[in-house]
Amino acid sequence: MGHNKGRFLGANMEKEFYARVFEEVLRLTNDGFIVVDANAIVIDINDSYSSFLGRKKEDIVGRPITDIIPNSKMADIMMNEYTEELVLHKYQTGYVKDSSNDFVLVSRTYVKDSNGNTIGGVAQVHFREQSVNTARRMIKEYNELEFLREQYQIFSESQLGVKDIIGKSDVILNKKREAIQASKTNFPVLITGESGTGKEVFARIIHYSGIRRNKPFICVNCAAIPSELLESELFGYEEGAFTGAKKGGRKGKFMQADGGTIFLDEIGDMPLLMQAKILRILQEKEVDTVGGNNPIPIDVRIISATRRNLEQMIIDGTFREDLYYRLNVINLHLPPLRSRVEDIPLLVQYFINRLNTEYKLNVEIDKKVLEAFCCHVWNGNVRELENVIKGAYAVCDGLEIVLSDLPVKFEAFMNDGLNKNRDITNNKDKIIQDIELGSVEEVHSIGSMKKYLMEKEKEIIISAYNRFNSVRKAAGYLGMSVPTFVRKWQMYRD
């Protein structure tokens, strides 16, 4: 019948017939249709679609489609001649009267004339129940994908390598090597050290440098969770286990970390009862949920950390000895910042650069501030240093951090330190006398006075450090600033 369609209608009547049929189809269907010309000007829209958009048909026809739907793809469809079927389209907020319908399911294509020229395009918005259900399913999948993207971004940002440990001192380089070695096995690791020394950073490095790097890393601060909630947080609970328990229960931190690593920070603050449960997990490799009847097998590496002296706690009866030996298979003790003063300038510059990047500024730091930092005893370690820098950054003039931007104790200490340096400057003669000065011939044999003096300076710097085994004391003895001494010491040592 289709081959004989012209038998009953003349050419003009045929065009009019199909035009009327098209109008009726647009009127009768519940789906939305919109038609544009080659310039993406709306030439027709059915009542279903105009009603959805909350506008009258006469207010839409004759206008560019982007006036109606700002993120319309029709112009691109026609320009690049492609078709889309059942794709999600998100309308920009404010252009649809029902904001809950931001997503719709759309099919769209271009239209050509008999000569092969693109003359327009048509889009269909699927409002039928089946299509709406499909759209809802796709929206759910889209939202889940967005969530996974966000989690991947967080995951990527949280991954650390040894390059993220700032410092070139021998002691910190040794700790980097120990962390890499620890990452090669699945044995428990106990990280010890004062608050603010970077225990969590090292825990992350061990995880993300090891074979579990693509599995979860779950961090738990044992000191921050009330003891009555710790069991359900760590091991999870079944539905109805206690008043207020969520429907369906909840996974605990250990189950969340299955296949990966759980980091138990401040393990020394964990109650004895919970210590026994952690010991059972290490022994049996299974977890008992609160209200559950059957143990659940898990595969988790445990990295723990504490600022406390666990051996003394064992003597005091506040920490289980058997758990201590289970956790302390690999021990990583982190040094306080005061024992690696030579790393302070690098840390300061790292924090300044990060703040400059975040706030799009170019703040610098005065040399006297750096000297004050190097002389200060950082009881709060790297965390304290970072917070002091942030505070100074917030109150500085936006160009340079100076002494007056620091807490008063730093300025007072700096003045006192300078006086002490001046007092002991005269005492440097003795160490210099230990270095035998050469003759004119010796200078000539080396090739230049500059090179000769550098050799002697090297001897003095290394001799001073070896005598005091302390950067701060050696620098003070020679009447040099700590940063200057550190820079020269590192240069000559290498």
C-alpha positions in Angstrom: 0.0 0.0 0.0 2.9 2.3 0.8 4.1 2.0 -2.8 0.8 3.3 -4.1 0.4 6.2 -1.8 0.3 8.7 -4.7 -2.4 6.8 -6.6 -5.2 8.4 -4.6 -3.8 11.8 -3.7 -2.3 14.5 -5.9 1.1 15.9 -4.9 -0.3 18.9 -3.2 -3.0 17.0 -1.5 -0.5 14.5 -0.3 1.6 17.2 1.4 -1.4 18.6 3.1 -2.6 15.2 4.2 0.7 14.3 5.9 0.9 17.8 7.4 -2.5 17.3 9.0 -1.6 13.8 10.1 1.6 15.1 11.7 -0.4 17.8 13.5 -2.9 15.2 14.9 0.0 13.0 16.0 1.5 15.9 17.9 -1.9 16.7 19.4 -2.9 13.2 20.5 0.4 11.9 21.9 1.3 12.4 25.6 4.9 12.7 24.7 6.5 16.1 24.0 7.6 17.1 20.5 9.5 20.1 19.4 10.5 21.0 15.8 13.2 23.5 14.8 14.5 24.8 11.5 18.1 24.7 10.3 18.8 27.8 12.4 17.5 26.1 15.5 14.4 28.4 15.6 11.3 26.7 17.0 8.7 26.2 14.2 6.4 23.9 16.1 5.7 22.4 19.6 2.9 20.3 20.8 0.6 21.1 23.7 2.0 18.3 25.9 5.5 19.8 25.7 4.6 23.4 26.1 2.5 22.6 29.1 5.4 20.7 30.6 7.6 23.8 30.1 4.9 26.0 31.6 4.6 28.3 28.6 2.1 29.1 25.9 2.8 27.7 22.4 2.7 31.2 20.8 5.4 32.3 23.3 7.7 29.6 22.1 7.3 29.3 18.3 9.5 31.7 16.4 12.2 31.9 19.1 15.6 30.3 19.2 15.3 27.0 21.1 18.1 28.1 23.5 15.8 30.9 24.7 13.4 28.2 25.9 15.8 25.4 26.8 19.2 27.0 27.4 21.2 23.8 27.3 19.4 22.4 24.2 21.6 20.1 22.0 19.5 20.6 18.8 22.0 22.9 17.1 24.8 20.4 17.7 22.6 17.6 16.5 22.0 19.3 13.2 25.5 20.6 12.7 27.2 17.3 13.3 24.3 15.2 11.9 23.8 12.5 14.6 20.9 10.9 16.4 20.3 10.3 20.0 17.7 7.8 21.4 16.4 7.6 24.9 19.1 9.7 26.5 18.8 11.7 29.8 18.5 15.4 29.5 18.8 17.7 32.5 17.0 21.0 32.1 18.6 24.0 33.7 16.8 25.0 36.9 14.0 27.5 36.5 12.9 26.6 33.0 10.6 23.8 34.0 7.7 24.6 36.2 8.1 21.4 38.2 11.6 21.4 39.6 11.4 17.8 40.5 11.3 17.0 36.8 14.8 18.3 36.0 15.6 15.1 34.2 13.7 13.8 31.2 14.2 11.0 28.7 14.8 12.4 25.2 15.2 11.2 21.6 16.3 13.7 18.9 17.5 13.7 15.3 18.2 16.0 12.3 16.0 16.2 9.1 17.2 16.4 5.5 15.5 17.4 2.3 15.6 15.4 -0.9 18.9 17.1 -1.9 20.6 15.9 1.3 20.6 19.3 3.0 19.8 19.5 6.7 16.7 21.6 7.0 15.8 21.1 10.6 15.5 18.8 13.6 13.0 17.2 15.9 13.1 16.1 19.5 10.7 13.8 21.4 10.4 13.9 25.2 9.1 10.6 26.5 6.4 11.2 29.1 4.8 7.8 29.0 4.9 5.8 32.3 7.3 3.2 31.0 9.7 5.9 29.8 9.3 7.8 33.1 10.2 4.7 35.0 13.2 4.2 32.7 14.2 7.8 33.3 14.0 7.3 37.0 16.2 4.3 36.9 18.7 6.1 34.8 18.6 9.1 37.1 19.3 6.8 40.0 22.2 5.3 38.1 23.4 8.8 37.2 23.3 9.9 40.9 25.2 6.7 41.9 27.8 7.4 39.3 28.2 11.0 40.5 28.6 9.7 44.0 31.2 7.2 42.9 33.0 10.0 41.0 33.1 12.1 44.2 34.4 9.1 46.2 37.0 8.5 43.6 38.1 12.1 43.8 38.3 11.8 47.6 40.1 8.5 47.2 42.6 10.0 44.7 43.3 13.0 46.9 43.8 10.8 49.9 46.4 8.6 48.3 49.9 9.5 49.5 53.4 8.4 48.5 56.8 8.9 50.2 57.2 12.1 48.2 54.4 13.6 50.3 56.6 13.3 53.4 58.4 16.6 53.6 62.0 16.5 54.8 65.6 15.5 53.8 67.0 14.9 57.2 68.6 11.5 57.8 66.1 10.6 60.4 63.1 11.2 58.2 64.7 9.6 55.2 65.1 6.5 57.3 61.5 6.6 58.3 60.5 6.8 54.6 62.5 3.7 53.9 60.9 1.9 56.9 57.4 2.8 55.7 58.1 1.4 52.2 59.4 -1.8 53.7 56.3 -2.1 55.9 54.1 -1.7 52.8 55.5 -4.9 51.3 53.7 -7.2 53.7 50.3 -7.5 55.4 51.7 -7.7 59.0 50.2 -5.4 61.6 52.1 -2.1 62.1 52.3 0.0 65.3 53.2 3.7 64.7 54.4 5.5 67.8 55.3 9.1 68.4 54.2 12.4 69.8 51.0 14.1 68.7 51.4 15.9 65.4 54.3 13.9 64.1 52.3 12.6 61.1 51.2 9.1 62.2 48.1 9.1 60.0 50.2 10.3 57.0 52.6 7.4 57.4 49.7 4.9 57.8 48.2 6.1 54.5 51.6 5.8 52.8 52.0 2.2 54.0 48.5 1.3 52.7 48.7 3.1 49.4 52.2 1.8 48.6 51.2 -1.8 49.3 49.2 -4.5 47.6 46.0 -3.3 49.2 46.2 0.1 47.6 43.1 -0.3 45.6 41.0 -1.5 48.6 39.5 0.7 51.3 41.5 2.6 53.9 39.3 3.2 56.9 40.5 5.6 59.6 39.1 5.4 63.2 40.1 7.7 66.0 39.6 5.5 69.1 39.8 8.5 71.4 37.1 10.4 69.6 34.3 7.8 69.9 32.5 7.4 73.2 33.2 4.0 74.8 29.6 3.0 74.8 29.4 3.5 71.0 32.8 2.1 70.1 31.7 -1.5 69.7 28.9 -0.8 67.3 31.1 1.7 65.4 33.9 -0.9 64.9 31.9 -4.1 64.4 28.5 -3.0 63.2 25.1 -4.2 64.4 22.1 -6.1 63.3 18.6 -4.7 62.9 16.9 -4.5 66.4 20.2 -5.0 68.3 19.3 -2.0 70.5 16.9 0.9 70.7 17.5 3.3 67.9 19.3 0.7 65.7 18.8 1.4 62.0 16.5 -0.8 59.9 18.7 -3.4 58.2 21.5 -2.9 60.6 24.8 -1.2 59.9 28.3 -2.3 58.7 31.1 -1.6 61.2 34.4 0.0 60.3 36.1 -3.4 60.2 33.6 -4.7 57.6 33.9 -1.5 55.6 37.7 -2.1 55.5 37.3 -5.7 54.3 40.1 -6.4 51.8 41.9 -3.2 52.8 43.4 -1.5 55.8 41.9 -0.2 59.1 43.9 2.5 60.9 43.2 2.5 64.6 44.5 5.9 65.7 45.1 6.4 69.5 44.8 2.7 70.2 46.2 3.5 73.7 42.8 5.1 74.5 40.8 2.0 73.8 39.0 0.4 76.8 40.3 -3.0 77.9 37.1 -4.8 76.9 37.4 -3.5 73.3 41.1 -4.5 73.3 40.0 -8.1 73.9 37.7 -8.0 70.9 40.4 -6.5 68.7 42.7 -9.4 69.8 40.1 -11.9 68.8 39.9 -10.3 65.3 43.6 -10.6 64.9 43.6 -14.2 66.0 40.4 -15.5 64.3 40.1 -13.1 61.4 36.4 -12.7 61.9 34.1 -10.1 63.5 31.0 -10.4 65.7 28.4 -7.8 65.0 26.4 -6.4 67.9 23.2 -8.5 68.1 24.5 -11.0 65.6 24.6 -14.8 66.0 27.2 -15.8 63.5 30.8 -14.4 63.1 31.6 -12.8 59.8 35.0 -13.6 58.2 37.1 -10.6 57.2 40.4 -9.9 55.6 41.8 -6.7 57.1 45.3 -5.3 57.7 45.5 -3.4 61.0 47.7 -0.4 61.4 47.5 1.2 64.8 49.0 4.3 66.3 49.5 5.9 69.7 51.1 8.8 71.4 51.2 6.9 74.7 53.8 4.6 76.2 52.1 1.2 75.8 54.8 -0.7 77.6 54.2 1.5 80.7 50.5 1.0 80.2 51.0 -2.8 80.3 52.8 -2.4 83.6 50.0 -0.2 84.9 47.4 -2.8 83.7 45.7 -0.5 81.3 46.8 -2.2 78.0 46.8 -5.9 77.2 50.3 -7.3 76.7 49.1 -10.0 74.3 47.4 -7.4 72.1 50.6 -5.2 72.2 52.7 -8.0 70.8 50.1 -8.7 68.1 49.9 -5.1 67.0 53.7 -4.4 67.3 54.9 -6.8 64.6 56.3 -3.9 62.7 57.2 -0.8 64.8 57.6 2.6 63.2 58.6 5.3 65.7 58.3 8.9 64.3 60.7 11.5 65.5 59.6 14.8 67.0 60.1 17.9 64.9 62.7 19.3 67.3 65.0 16.4 66.3 64.9 17.3 62.7 65.3 21.1 62.7 66.8 21.0 59.3 63.5 20.0 57.8 61.6 23.0 59.2 62.5 25.4 56.3 61.2 22.8 53.8 58.0 22.3 55.8 57.4 26.0 56.1 57.8 26.5 52.3 55.5 23.5 51.7 52.7 25.0 53.8 53.2 28.5 52.4 53.0 27.2 48.8 49.9 25.2 49.6 48.2 28.3 51.1 49.3 30.5 48.2 47.7 28.0 45.8 44.5 27.8 47.7 44.1 31.6 48.1 45.8 32.7 44.9 48.3 34.9 46.7 52.1 35.1 46.7 52.9 35.5 50.3 56.6 35.1 51.3 58.2 34.5 54.7 60.7 36.8 56.3 64.1 35.3 57.1 63.8 36.2 60.8 60.5 34.3 61.0 62.3 31.2 59.6 65.0 31.6 62.2 62.5 31.9 65.0 60.7 28.7 63.8 64.0 26.9 63.7 64.8 27.9 67.3 61.4 27.1 68.7 60.7 23.8 70.5 57.7 22.5 68.7 55.9 20.4 71.3 52.9 20.1 69.0 55.3 19.1 66.1 54.3 19.4 62.5 50.6 20.0 63.3 51.6 23.0 65.6 53.9 24.4 62.9 51.1 24.2 60.3 48.6 25.9 62.6 51.1 28.7 63.5 51.7 29.3 59.8 48.0 29.4 59.0 47.5 31.9 61.8 50.3 34.1 60.6 49.1 33.8 57.0 45.6 35.0 58.0 46.9 38.2 59.7 49.8 39.1 57.5 49.6 42.0 55.0 49.3 39.6 52.1 52.8 40.0 51.0 55.1 38.7 53.7 54.9 37.0 57.1 57.0 38.9 59.6 57.7 38.5 63.3 54.9 40.7 64.3 52.4 38.3 62.6 53.5 35.5 65.0 52.4 34.8 68.6 54.3 36.9 71.1 56.4 34.0 72.4 58.1 33.7 69.0 59.2 37.3 68.9 60.5 37.2 72.4 62.3 33.9 71.9 63.8 35.3 68.7 65.3 38.3 70.5 66.6 36.1 73.2 68.1 33.8 70.7 69.8 36.6 68.9 71.4 37.8 72.1 72.6 34.3 72.9 74.1 34.0 69.4 75.9 37.2 69.9 77.2 36.0 73.4 78.6 32.8 72.0 80.0 34.2 68.7 83.4 34.9 70.3 83.6 31.2 71.3 83.7 30.0 67.7 87.4 30.8 67.6 88.3 27.6 69.3 86.6 25.3 66.7 88.1 27.4 63.9 91.6 27.0 65.5 91.1 23.2 65.2 91.1 23.7 61.4 94.7 24.1 60.2 95.0 27.0 57.8 97.2 26.4 54.7 99.9 28.3 53.1 99.9 30.4 49.9 101.2 27.4 48.1 98.3 25.3 49.3 95.8 27.8 48.0 97.6 27.9 44.7 97.6 24.1 44.4 93.8 24.0 44.9 93.3 26.5 42.1 91.5 29.4 43.7 91.0 31.3 46.9 87.2 30.7 46.7 87.5 27.0 46.4 90.0 26.9 49.2 87.8 28.8 51.5 84.8 26.6 50.7 86.9 23.6 51.6 87.7 25.1 55.0 84.1 26.2 55.6 83.1 22.6 54.9 85.5 21.3 57.5 84.3 23.8 60.0 80.6 23.1 59.4 81.0 19.3 59.6 83.3 19.6 62.6 80.8 21.7 64.5 77.9 19.4 63.8 79.9 16.3 64.7 81.0 18.0 68.0 77.4 18.9 69.1 75.3 16.4 67.2 72.7 19.2 67.0 72.0 21.7 64.2 70.8 24.4 66.6 73.7 24.1 69.0 76.3 24.0 66.1 74.7 27.0 64.4 74.6 29.0 67.6 78.2 28.1 68.4 79.4 29.5 65.1 77.1 32.5 65.3 75.1 31.5 62.2 71.4 31.4 61.7 70.0 27.8 61.8 68.6 28.0 58.2 72.0 29.1 56.9 73.8 26.4 58.8 71.3 23.8 57.6 71.6 24.9 54.0 75.5 24.7 54.1 75.5 21.5 56.1 73.2 19.7 53.6 75.3 21.0 50.7 78.6 19.9 52.2 77.3 16.6 53.6 76.0 15.6 50.2 
